[in-house]
Amino acid sequence: MNNVKPLSGNPDNLPVILIHGLASSRYDWVYLEPALKSAGYRTYSIDLLGHGSGARPASINDYHYQCLSDDFINWVDHLKLGQPPILVGHSLGAYLALDYALRKVSAVRGLVLISPFYSQKQLPMLMRFFYKVPFLGAAGMGLAPQWLIQLGIENDHVDGQSLTPKAQRQMALDTKRASPRVLYFPRSLPDLTPELSKIKLTSLVIWGEKDPTLNPHSYLPLVNALPSAQGHSIGAIGHQPHLGKSEIVNNLTLKFLDDINDHTMKPAALPDSA
């Protein structure tokens, strides 16, 4: 079982589960988590299978989305929350949030999806190729020293200018801490596009307009496909808006949660730029 990190919020308020992205860790929530705690939410974060302090299966066959999803569901069940949580996910974590909502339709209160991954078609062609032959990327990830990974983060034309040096170092460390085999997960992820209309949960989708990892034009179709979603694009940031533009993301998320608490959320708002 993965480590559980509960926060000491008001137990009468909504539980919020935070799910990080590929080759990352619970550090993803270094800015959002304290904001949620201050607002009194019961918050839980996870190191996914193969990531951070999470379990590292010995068999390569376990680095499949079904194993990842089952492990996450078992972890949530172990929490015994007592009421449906809000799921907050970034990238691969957003995929797991959508997958969970499809598999346990009555067990979720709402979704916050940050730079969400839901289809292989969102990926640049080169990245699609590498995910089809993940042993190449896994070999490179295993051999690359942390300083080289951090240099790549620093040289990113968008996020590298927005992330603090501490965040860049932590992202590089998380990449090295993760099992290189986590790069096998993406190739096994089914396209969720045909299933999105079934997710009628109140949802918030947040993305960066300069995302180099997933096509930023793919997020509005997701907003439109989800029956009760609103979207917000953020300028001058790439794939990590929750780290590079944390104040904006925190404010959007807290307002969304307040609206859910007050039962005043209106569906299907059009995206805007911040």
C-alpha positions as CSV (number, residue, x, y, z in Angstrom):
1,M,0.0,0.0,0.0
2,N,1.3,3.5,-0.9
3,N,1.9,6.0,1.9
4,V,-1.1,8.1,2.9
5,K,-0.6,11.8,3.6
6,P,-3.7,13.2,5.4
7,L,-3.9,16.8,6.3
8,S,-5.6,18.1,9.4
9,G,-8.5,20.0,7.9
10,N,-12.1,20.1,9.1
11,P,-13.5,16.6,8.8
12,D,-16.9,18.0,8.0
13,N,-15.6,19.5,4.8
14,L,-15.1,17.8,1.5
15,P,-12.2,15.3,1.2
16,V,-9.8,16.2,-1.7
17,I,-7.5,13.6,-3.3
18,L,-4.4,14.9,-5.2
19,I,-2.9,12.7,-8.0
20,H,0.4,13.7,-9.5
21,G,1.6,13.2,-13.1
22,L,4.1,10.9,-14.8
23,A,7.6,10.7,-13.3
24,S,6.6,13.0,-10.5
25,S,5.5,12.7,-6.9
26,R,3.4,14.2,-4.2
27,Y,5.7,17.3,-4.4
28,D,3.4,18.3,-7.3
29,W,1.1,19.7,-4.7
30,V,3.6,21.8,-2.7
31,Y,1.6,25.0,-3.4
32,L,-2.0,23.7,-3.8
33,E,-1.9,21.4,-0.8
34,P,-1.2,24.1,1.9
35,A,-3.9,26.3,0.3
36,L,-6.5,23.5,0.6
37,K,-5.4,22.8,4.2
38,S,-5.8,26.5,5.1
39,A,-9.3,26.4,3.7
40,G,-10.1,23.4,5.9
41,Y,-10.4,20.6,3.4
42,R,-9.4,17.1,4.3
43,T,-6.6,16.4,1.8
44,Y,-4.8,13.2,0.8
45,S,-2.0,12.8,-1.7
46,I,-0.4,9.7,-3.2
47,D,2.9,8.6,-4.7
48,L,1.6,6.4,-7.6
49,L,2.8,3.0,-8.4
50,G,6.5,3.2,-9.5
51,H,6.8,6.8,-8.3
52,G,8.3,8.6,-5.3
53,S,7.9,6.4,-2.3
54,G,5.3,4.2,-4.0
55,A,5.8,0.5,-4.6
56,R,8.0,-0.7,-7.4
57,P,6.8,-3.9,-9.0
58,A,9.5,-6.3,-10.1
59,S,7.6,-7.5,-13.2
60,I,7.5,-5.2,-16.2
61,N,4.0,-6.5,-16.8
62,D,2.8,-4.6,-13.8
63,Y,3.6,-1.3,-15.5
64,H,0.2,-1.3,-17.2
65,Y,-2.6,1.1,-16.8
66,Q,-4.9,-1.5,-15.3
67,C,-2.4,-2.2,-12.5
68,L,-1.9,1.6,-12.0
69,S,-5.6,2.1,-11.8
70,D,-6.3,-0.9,-9.5
71,D,-3.6,0.2,-7.2
72,F,-5.0,3.8,-7.0
73,I,-8.6,2.5,-6.4
74,N,-7.4,0.2,-3.6
75,W,-5.5,3.1,-2.0
76,V,-8.7,5.3,-2.1
77,D,-10.8,2.4,-0.7
78,H,-8.2,2.1,2.1
79,L,-8.8,5.7,3.1
80,K,-12.4,5.0,4.2
81,L,-13.4,8.6,3.5
82,G,-17.0,8.3,4.4
83,Q,-18.1,10.6,1.6
84,P,-17.3,11.1,-2.1
85,P,-14.1,13.1,-2.6
86,I,-13.1,15.7,-5.1
87,L,-10.3,14.3,-7.3
88,V,-7.5,16.7,-8.4
89,G,-5.2,15.3,-11.0
90,H,-2.3,16.6,-13.2
91,S,-1.6,15.0,-16.6
92,L,-1.5,11.2,-16.0
93,G,-3.1,11.9,-12.6
94,A,-6.0,13.5,-14.4
95,Y,-6.3,10.4,-16.5
96,L,-6.6,8.3,-13.4
97,A,-9.2,10.8,-12.0
98,L,-11.3,10.4,-15.2
99,D,-10.8,6.6,-15.2
100,Y,-11.9,6.4,-11.5
101,A,-15.0,8.5,-12.2
102,L,-15.9,6.1,-15.0
103,R,-15.4,3.0,-12.9
104,K,-17.0,4.4,-9.7
105,V,-19.5,6.8,-11.0
106,S,-21.3,7.5,-7.7
107,A,-18.1,7.7,-5.6
108,V,-16.8,11.1,-6.8
109,R,-18.1,14.6,-5.9
110,G,-16.2,16.5,-8.6
111,L,-13.1,16.7,-10.7
112,V,-10.2,19.3,-11.1
113,L,-8.2,18.3,-14.1
114,I,-4.9,20.1,-14.7
115,S,-3.2,19.7,-18.1
116,P,-5.2,16.4,-18.4
117,F,-4.1,13.5,-20.4
118,Y,-7.0,11.5,-21.9
119,S,-5.9,10.4,-25.4
120,Q,-2.7,9.4,-27.1
121,K,-3.6,11.9,-29.9
122,Q,-2.7,14.7,-27.5
123,L,1.0,13.8,-27.7
124,P,3.5,15.2,-30.2
125,M,4.4,12.7,-32.9
126,L,7.9,12.1,-31.4
127,M,6.6,11.4,-28.0
128,R,4.0,9.0,-29.4
129,F,6.8,7.1,-31.0
130,F,8.8,6.8,-27.8
131,Y,5.8,5.7,-25.8
132,K,5.3,2.9,-28.4
133,V,8.9,1.7,-27.7
134,P,9.1,2.6,-24.0
135,F,12.3,0.7,-23.4
136,L,14.2,3.4,-25.2
137,G,12.9,6.2,-23.0
138,A,13.3,4.0,-19.9
139,A,16.9,3.3,-20.8
140,G,17.6,7.0,-21.2
141,M,15.8,7.9,-18.0
142,G,17.8,5.4,-16.1
143,L,21.1,6.5,-17.5
144,A,20.6,10.3,-17.4
145,P,22.2,12.0,-14.3
146,Q,19.9,14.3,-12.3
147,W,21.9,17.4,-13.4
148,L,21.1,16.6,-17.0
149,I,17.4,16.2,-16.3
150,Q,17.4,19.4,-14.4
151,L,19.2,21.2,-17.3
152,G,16.4,20.0,-19.6
153,I,13.8,21.4,-17.3
154,E,15.7,24.7,-17.0
155,N,15.9,25.0,-20.8
156,D,12.2,24.5,-21.3
157,H,11.1,27.6,-23.2
158,V,8.1,28.2,-21.0
159,D,8.0,26.2,-17.7
160,G,11.8,26.6,-17.2
161,Q,11.2,30.4,-17.0
162,S,8.3,30.1,-14.6
163,L,9.4,27.4,-12.1
164,T,11.6,28.2,-9.2
165,P,15.0,26.6,-9.0
166,K,13.8,24.6,-6.0
167,A,10.9,23.3,-8.1
168,Q,13.2,22.4,-11.0
169,R,15.5,20.5,-8.6
170,Q,12.6,18.6,-7.1
171,M,11.2,17.7,-10.5
172,A,14.6,16.3,-11.6
173,L,14.9,14.4,-8.3
174,D,11.4,13.0,-8.7
175,T,12.3,11.8,-12.3
176,K,15.4,10.0,-10.9
177,R,13.4,8.5,-8.0
178,A,10.8,7.1,-10.2
179,S,11.3,3.7,-11.8
180,P,12.2,4.1,-15.4
181,R,9.5,1.6,-16.2
182,V,6.8,4.1,-15.4
183,L,7.3,5.2,-19.1
184,Y,5.6,1.9,-20.0
185,F,2.3,3.2,-18.5
186,P,1.3,5.7,-21.3
187,R,1.3,3.1,-24.1
188,S,-1.3,1.0,-22.3
189,L,-3.8,3.9,-21.7
190,P,-7.0,3.5,-23.6
191,D,-8.4,6.6,-25.4
192,L,-11.0,8.0,-23.1
193,T,-12.6,10.2,-25.7
194,P,-15.6,7.9,-26.4
195,E,-16.4,7.7,-22.7
196,L,-16.1,11.3,-21.7
197,S,-19.8,12.2,-22.2
198,K,-20.6,9.6,-19.4
199,I,-18.8,11.7,-16.8
200,K,-21.5,14.1,-15.7
201,L,-19.6,15.3,-12.6
202,T,-19.1,19.0,-12.1
203,S,-15.6,19.5,-13.4
204,L,-12.9,22.2,-13.8
205,V,-10.2,21.9,-16.5
206,I,-7.1,24.1,-16.2
207,W,-4.3,24.2,-18.7
208,G,-1.3,26.3,-20.0
209,E,-1.6,27.8,-23.4
210,K,2.1,27.0,-24.1
211,D,2.0,23.3,-23.2
212,P,4.8,21.5,-25.1
213,T,3.9,18.1,-23.6
214,L,0.2,17.8,-24.6
215,N,-1.4,19.7,-27.4
216,P,-3.0,22.8,-25.7
217,H,-5.7,22.7,-28.4
218,S,-6.8,19.3,-27.0
219,Y,-8.2,20.7,-23.8
220,L,-11.2,22.7,-25.1
221,P,-12.6,19.5,-26.8
222,L,-12.4,17.8,-23.4
223,V,-14.3,20.7,-21.7
224,N,-17.0,20.4,-24.4
225,A,-17.2,16.6,-24.1
226,L,-17.7,16.7,-20.3
227,P,-21.4,17.5,-19.7
228,S,-20.8,19.7,-16.6
229,A,-17.4,21.2,-17.1
230,Q,-15.8,24.6,-17.2
231,G,-12.3,25.4,-18.5
232,H,-9.6,28.0,-17.8
233,S,-6.5,28.5,-19.9
234,I,-3.5,30.3,-18.5
235,G,-1.1,32.2,-20.6
236,A,2.7,32.1,-20.6
237,I,2.9,28.7,-19.0
238,G,3.4,25.1,-20.2
239,H,2.5,21.7,-18.7
240,Q,3.0,22.6,-15.1
241,P,0.6,25.6,-14.3
242,H,0.1,24.3,-10.7
243,L,3.8,24.9,-10.1
244,G,4.6,27.8,-12.4
245,K,1.3,29.8,-12.0
246,S,0.4,28.4,-8.6
247,E,-1.5,31.5,-7.3
248,I,-3.9,31.4,-10.3
249,V,-4.4,27.6,-10.1
250,N,-5.0,27.8,-6.3
251,N,-7.6,30.5,-6.6
252,L,-9.4,28.7,-9.4
253,T,-9.4,25.5,-7.5
254,L,-10.6,27.0,-4.2
255,K,-13.4,28.9,-5.9
256,F,-14.5,25.7,-7.6
257,L,-14.6,23.8,-4.3
258,D,-16.5,26.7,-2.6
259,D,-19.0,26.6,-5.4
260,I,-19.5,22.9,-5.0
261,N,-19.9,23.3,-1.3
262,D,-22.5,26.0,-1.9
263,H,-24.2,24.0,-4.7
264,T,-24.0,27.0,-7.0
265,M,-21.7,25.7,-9.8
266,K,-23.1,26.3,-13.3
267,P,-22.1,23.8,-16.0
268,A,-20.4,24.3,-19.3
269,A,-18.7,27.7,-19.0
270,L,-16.4,28.6,-21.9
271,P,-12.7,28.8,-21.3
272,D,-11.0,32.1,-20.7
273,S,-7.4,33.3,-20.4
274,A,-5.8,34.4,-17.2
